[in-house]
Amino acid sequence: MVAISLNKVRKSYGSHAVIHDVDLDIASGEFLVLVGPSGCGKSTLLRMIAGLEEISGGEVRIGATVVNALSPSERNIAMVFQDYALYPHMTVTENMAFGLKMRNEAVAEIDKRVAAAADTLKLRPLLERRPSQLSGGQRQRVAMGRAIVRDPQAFLFDEPLSNLDAALRIEMRLEIAKLHRRMRATTIYVTHDQVEAMTLADRIVVMNSGHMEQVGRPLDLYRRPASLFVARFIGSPVMNTLPVPVVRPSGGGLEVTLGKARIAVPDGAAGPELTLGVRAEDLAACAPEQAWFSGPLAVVERLGAQTFGYLDIGAERMVTVEFPRGSDVEIGNIAHVSGDTENLHFFDQETGLRLN
């Protein structure tokens, strides 16, 4: 497998810039996920690495080779698309073998590689079927098999599970994770689903309007988001974020008030308010006099292993709280919650950047 490096990579359509000076090093064998909302540039960046989009500036290096001027076929990478892109008139075997035939590989070598990929992806019983006879998950496994047989330097996945239902997405996510552990192939995977990103990635790149907002290991991004954008994008349910006034006591420093508690915060807030963040699992029921937030439960979601309550704290604001398994909380109950100040996140309201 091979390392991939991006140096000041840019993409513009006329005067409209969509990718801004991306610097990124992907280690050999790493599983890197590009995640972000629709239109953030993640698929465009992937297609530039693949050679399907022209690079407006900067440098893409695969291994020791600068590939800016190379065609997709010369980059020795394999791409798996959202829509499978299978030939409807060909069998599974023919679809998987097609790229090798175009490269004039020996018939014995083609048969060997197709058989090995079919065994890896549990496609043996399906080899003589056509795409119309396959389920969505089976078609996606065929598309992955077609990529595997090429023995590429790297795999690129462009939202490969978007067309599958919830149960199949989970199944295929597990298949992709197992495949990567077995092959240790350098992999770049694009998704807008942060659950896929958290469960698959060695590292995650959070994209925002063509910029890299933050790069890091999944739990690092979850525990220490560098900005409000990352805090609100990574994690389910979404982190609670709300504006709180900054108090400047006579003794110096900055404080915010939550209920009766006065909590010291880092210097650096530019305005009279900052944005406080706290995750649902970091809040718990407490005595009324100790509460940071109090109010009636407007909604209760029971998900089996988890129970989430949405606390109406007034001023059209809701705070999500994770209650212990089996809690008998109901809509309309008055709840009082607080937590450990170590689990609070503070962000500058003007820049959105983390303060602590």
N, C-alpha and C positions, 0 to 999 in steps of 0.2 A: 504494500500500500504506500501512499504518498502524502506528503504534507502539501497544503494549499495556502498561498499567501496573497493577500490583497493589499496594495499600497496606493493610497490616495485615489481609490476608484470612484469615478464620477459617471453619471448618466444624465443627459439632457435631451429633451425633444424641443429643438429650436431654442428659444430663450427660457424654456421651463425646465428647471433642474429637478430631478426626481431622486437621485442618489448623490449624496454630498460627501466626498472625501473619506471613503470608508477604508480604514486600516484594520486588518484582521489576519491573524495567523491561526491556521487550523492544523493541529498536529496529526501526524500519520496515525491512522486507526481511530481517530476521535469521532464521536457522534455529536455534531453541532446542530442545534436547532435555531432557525431564524423564525421569530414569532412577532406578531404585531397585528393591528387591525387591518381591515381591507384598505388597500391604497397606500400602505406605509412603505412599499418598495421592496419587500422581501422576495417576492417572486421575480421581480426585475433583476435583483442582485444575483439570484440563483441562475437565471437565464444568461446573465453576462459571464458567469463562471463556466457555464456549459458552452458558450459560444453562439447562443441563439439570439442574443442581443449585442449590438455593437457597443463597445466601451468608448465613452466620450473623453475620458482622461484617466490617467493612472495606469496601474500595472497589475495583471493577474498572472501569478506564477503557480504552475503545477509541478511539484518536485523542483528541479533545477531549471525548468524551461519556462520562459515568458511566453504565454499562449495568446496574447492579444490578437495576433494576426493569423492564428491557426483556426481552421474550420472545426465544427463540433466533432467530426469523425477523426480528426487528427489529435484530439485531446485525450483519447483513451479513457473516457468517463462514460457512465451509463446513467440515463435519466428515467425516472418513473413518474408518469403524469397522473393528474387527477382523473382523466377520462379514459384511462387504460390504453387507448390507441392500439387496439388489437385489430388484425385483419379479419373481417367477418367470414370470409370464404375459406380461411385456413383452419386446420385443426390446431389444438394446443401444441402439439409437437412441431408443426410447421411454423407457427408463430414464434416459438422459442428459438427455432433453428434459422429463421430467416436472415438475421443479421450476420450469422456465421457463414451462411451460403454466399452472401454478398461479398464477404471477405475471402471467398474461395478456399475456405478451410476444408480439409480432407473429411470425407463422409464418416469415417471411423471416429475422428476427433469430435465431429458434430454430435454423433450418436452418444458418445461418452459424456460430453458436457451436458446434453439435454437430459440424459438419464440421471446424472448426478444432481442436477437442479431439481428435477421432478421428485427425487427421493427427499431432498432437503425440504421442499415445500409441500410434500404429500400430494403430488399431482399425478402419480402413476395411474390411478383409475380413470383419469380425465384426459389422457393424452390424445385420444382419437375424437374427442368432442370438439365442436366449434363454439365460439364465444356466445352465441345465442342460446346454447344449452347449459351455460354456466351461471351461477349466482354472482352477485357483485364481488363478494369476497374471493371467490374462485378466480374471477377475471383479474383481480388485483394481484393474486398470487402468480398468475401466468405472466403478467406484466413484470413482476419482480423476477420471475424465472428467466425471462428474456434478457433482463439486465445482467443476471448472475452469469449466464453462459458466456458472456463476452469477456469475463475475467478482467474487468476494468480496474483502473487505478483508484477510482473513487465512485461512489454512488450519490446521485442527487435525486431527492424526492420533492415533488411539488404538490403539496396538499393531497397526498395519495388516498386519504381516507374520507375525504369530504363527501363523496357520493354514497357512503355506506350508512346503514342505520346504526343506532347506538350500540346494540349488542355486537354487530359485526366490527364496528370500529374498535371495540375493546379487544376482540379476538385478533384482529389484524395488528393492532398495536403490540400485542404480546408476540405475534409471529415476527414482526420487524425487530423487536428487542432481542429475541432469541437468535435470529439470523445474524444480527450484528455481533453478538457475543461469540458466535461460532466462527464468523469470517474475519472479525476485527478489521473491517474495511473502513477507510475514511469515508464518512457519510455527512452530507449536508441536507437537512430536512426542513422544509418550509411548512408552517401551519399557522392558522389563526387561533387554534385551540390550545390554551395554556395548559390544560391537563395533559395533552399529548406531549407538550414541550417538557413539562416537569417530570413525566415518567420515562421519557426516552433519552433525554439529553445528558451527555457529559458536561456540556456547557450550553448556555442559552444566550443568544443575542436578541435583545428586545429592540425592535425597529420602531421609529416614530418619524413620520414625514421624511423618509429618506436618510435619517440620521441613526446611528447606533446610540440608543439611549443608555444601555448598560449591557455589559458582557460578564458572565460569571456562571458558577455552578448553580443548579436549580435552587437549592436551599439557601445559598447566599443571597440570591435575588429575592427570595421569599422573606428571609429574616432581616435583610438590610437593603431594601430598595433605595436606589440612589436618587430617585425623584418621585414626585406624585404620580407621574404617568406610569412608572413601573409598579408602584404600590397599588394602583387601581387596576392594573392589567394582570399582574401575577397573583394568583390565589383565588380560591372559590370557597365561600362567598367572597365578594370584593371587600378589601380592607375598609373599615369605617374611616372616613376622613371628614373633618368639619373644622370650620374656622373658630379660633379662640382668641380672645384679646390678650395682649402681652402687658404684664404689669412690671413696672420698673421701681422696685422698692428703694427706699432711701439708702439702704446698705450696699447697693450696687447689684449687678446681675439682672437677669430676667426671670420672670415667673409667669405661669398661667394658673388659673383657678379652675378646678374641677369639683363641683359641689363645694364642700368645705375644705378640700385639700388644696394647698398651694404647692406647686411643683416647679422646681428650678428647671430652666431650659437653657440650651446653649446660646451664647451670643451670636449675633449675625442676622437676626430677623430684621428685614428692611423696613417694615411698616408697623402699624399699631396692632396688627393681628398676624398670627401664623396659622398654619394648618396642622392640626393634630391627627395622627393616624393610630388606630389600634385594631387588631384583628379580633374576629368574633370569639375565637377560642381563648383569647387572653382576657376576656371579661367573665365575671362570675357573680352570682347573687351575693348580696351582702346586707348588712343592717342599714336602714334608711339614713342614719347619721354618717355613715361611711361612704355613701354612694357618690360616684362620679356622675352617673346618669340615672334618672328616675322617670317613670311614666308607664302608661298602659301598653300592653302588647297588642299591636294592631294586626299582626299576622303571626301564626305559628306554623312552621313547616316540620313535619315529622318524616324523616327519611330512613327510618329503621335504626341504623346505628347512630344517627345524629338527630338532634332536635335544634332547630334554629328559631329564635324569636326575634321579631322586629319591633323594637321599642320606640314608641312615639315620644320624643323628648321636647316637642313643641317647635314652633317656628318652621313647620313643614320639614323637620329633620327626623330621620330614622337612624337608630343604631342597631346593628345586628349582633346578637348574642348567641353563642352556642351553649345550650343547657346540657347537663349530664344526661346520659342515656337513661330512658325511662322516666324522665321528668314529667310531672302531670300539669305543667303550665298550660293555660288556656288563653284564648283571645279575650282581652279585657282585663286580665290580671294586672295589677300594679307590680312592676318589677323594679328593684334597686340593684345596680351593678357597679362594680369597680374592678381593679386589677392591680398588678404589680407595675410600678412606674418604670421598671427596666424594660417593659414591653411596649412602651409608648414610642411613637415615631413623630418627629417634628420636621416640618417642611416650610421653607420660605414661601409666602403667598405669591410674591411677584415672580420669582424664578422657578418655583416648583422644586428646587433642589433640597436635598436632605440637610438638616442642620446638625443632627446628633449622630 
